[in-house]
Amino acid sequence: MQPTAQSDIAIGGLTIRYLFDGTVSNAASGMFELTVAPGARVPPAHSHTNNEEIVYVIEGTLRYSVDDETRDLKPGERMYTPRGSVHSFSNPHDKPARALIVLTPDIGAQYFRDVAAAIASPGGPNPAKVVEVMTRYGLVLAPPKPPA
């Protein structure tokens, strides 16, 4: 069975378009296209308990950090995030960035739908609900970095 592409999931200035949802067919990996608007609010630095991640930029420039390495990735460049490594991303540039993300094993499109619902809660975004969703899917918030 080939899981079909699903509709876009918007979370603020982020758009997630699942291309292959590994949770639907029990495949080892999943893949989605991530579009990050300039200056978009992004998830806080976090790690994945059960997943490794590869980001491959196809348009624009995406700032991506894994542990202590931060790079501005341009089209054709990539970074790998091992399980347990703290990572984050942002787009401080003036054009949208688009990247393909491969997760092994996949957490699936439902994760992003659940986050979107927590962000769109009545009365505004619900940070506690977002953290609960992240935790349920094996994501761990990184502790704040001490001031330099």
C-alpha positions as CSV (number, residue, x, y, z in Angstrom):
1,M,0.0,0.0,0.0
2,Q,1.3,3.4,-0.9
3,P,0.1,6.1,1.5
4,T,-1.1,9.0,-0.6
5,A,-0.1,12.6,-0.1
6,Q,-2.3,14.4,2.4
7,S,-3.5,17.9,2.5
8,D,-1.3,20.7,3.9
9,I,-1.1,21.2,7.6
10,A,-0.6,24.8,8.6
11,I,0.9,25.7,12.0
12,G,1.4,29.4,12.0
13,G,4.2,30.2,9.5
14,L,4.9,26.6,8.9
15,T,3.3,24.3,6.3
16,I,3.7,20.5,6.4
17,R,2.8,18.4,3.4
18,Y,3.2,14.7,4.1
19,L,4.4,12.9,1.0
20,F,4.7,9.5,2.6
21,D,3.2,8.7,6.0
22,G,5.1,5.7,7.3
23,T,2.6,5.3,10.1
24,V,-0.1,4.4,7.6
25,S,1.7,1.5,6.0
26,N,4.1,0.6,8.9
27,A,7.0,1.6,6.7
28,A,10.4,2.3,8.4
29,S,10.4,5.9,7.3
30,G,8.2,8.8,6.4
31,M,8.8,12.0,4.4
32,F,7.2,15.4,4.3
33,E,7.8,18.8,2.8
34,L,8.3,21.6,5.3
35,T,7.9,25.2,4.2
36,V,9.1,27.9,6.7
37,A,8.0,31.5,6.2
38,P,10.6,34.2,6.9
39,G,10.6,34.9,10.7
40,A,8.0,32.1,11.4
41,R,7.6,30.9,15.0
42,V,9.2,27.5,15.1
43,P,9.2,24.6,17.6
44,P,11.6,25.0,20.5
45,A,14.8,23.0,20.5
46,H,14.0,19.4,21.1
47,S,15.2,15.8,20.6
48,H,13.5,12.7,19.5
49,T,13.5,9.7,21.7
50,N,12.7,7.2,19.0
51,N,13.4,8.9,15.7
52,E,16.3,10.1,13.5
53,E,15.8,12.9,11.0
54,I,17.4,14.1,7.8
55,V,16.6,17.6,6.4
56,Y,17.4,18.3,2.8
57,V,16.8,21.9,1.6
58,I,15.1,22.4,-1.8
59,E,14.4,26.1,-1.9
60,G,15.6,29.2,0.1
61,T,17.8,29.0,3.1
62,L,17.0,27.2,6.3
63,R,19.0,27.7,9.5
64,Y,19.4,24.3,11.1
65,S,21.1,23.3,14.4
66,V,22.1,19.8,15.6
67,D,23.7,19.8,19.1
68,D,26.4,22.5,18.9
69,E,26.5,22.8,15.1
70,T,24.4,25.5,13.3
71,R,24.4,26.0,9.6
72,D,22.5,28.0,7.0
73,L,21.5,25.2,4.6
74,K,20.9,26.2,0.9
75,P,19.3,24.1,-1.8
76,G,21.1,20.7,-2.1
77,E,22.5,20.8,1.4
78,R,21.5,18.5,4.2
79,M,22.0,17.7,7.9
80,Y,21.4,14.6,9.9
81,T,19.9,14.4,13.4
82,P,20.6,11.2,15.3
83,R,18.1,10.0,18.0
84,G,18.5,12.0,21.2
85,S,20.4,14.9,19.6
86,V,19.0,18.3,20.3
87,H,18.0,20.1,17.1
88,S,16.1,23.2,16.0
89,F,15.4,25.2,12.8
90,S,14.5,28.8,11.8
91,N,14.2,31.0,8.9
92,P,15.8,34.4,9.7
93,H,16.1,35.2,5.9
94,D,13.8,37.2,3.6
95,K,12.4,34.3,1.5
96,P,10.5,31.1,2.4
97,A,12.5,28.0,2.9
98,R,11.4,24.6,1.7
99,A,12.9,21.3,2.8
100,L,12.3,17.6,2.6
101,I,12.3,15.9,6.0
102,V,12.8,12.1,6.4
103,L,12.0,10.6,9.8
104,T,12.9,7.1,10.7
105,P,10.7,5.7,12.1
106,D,8.0,8.2,11.2
107,I,5.9,10.0,13.7
108,G,3.2,10.6,11.1
109,A,1.0,13.4,9.9
110,Q,-1.3,13.0,12.9
111,Y,1.4,14.5,15.2
112,F,1.3,17.7,13.2
113,R,-2.5,17.8,13.2
114,D,-2.5,17.4,17.0
115,V,0.1,20.2,17.4
116,A,-2.0,22.4,15.0
117,A,-5.1,21.7,17.2
118,A,-3.2,22.7,20.3
119,I,-2.0,25.9,18.7
120,A,-5.6,26.7,17.5
121,S,-7.1,26.2,21.0
122,P,-10.0,28.5,22.0
123,G,-8.4,31.4,23.7
124,G,-5.1,31.1,21.8
125,P,-2.2,28.7,21.7
126,N,-2.0,26.3,24.6
127,P,1.7,25.7,25.4
128,A,1.0,23.0,28.0
129,K,-1.1,21.1,25.4
130,V,1.7,21.5,22.8
131,V,4.2,20.0,25.3
132,E,1.8,17.2,26.1
133,V,1.5,16.4,22.3
134,M,5.2,16.5,21.8
135,T,5.8,14.2,24.8
136,R,3.2,11.7,23.6
137,Y,5.0,11.4,20.3
138,G,8.5,11.0,21.9
139,L,9.8,14.5,21.6
140,V,11.7,16.0,24.5
141,L,12.1,19.7,25.0
142,A,15.7,20.8,25.4
143,P,16.6,22.6,28.6
144,P,17.2,26.3,28.2
145,K,20.8,27.2,27.4
146,P,22.5,29.1,30.2
147,P,23.3,32.8,29.4
148,A,26.6,33.3,27.7
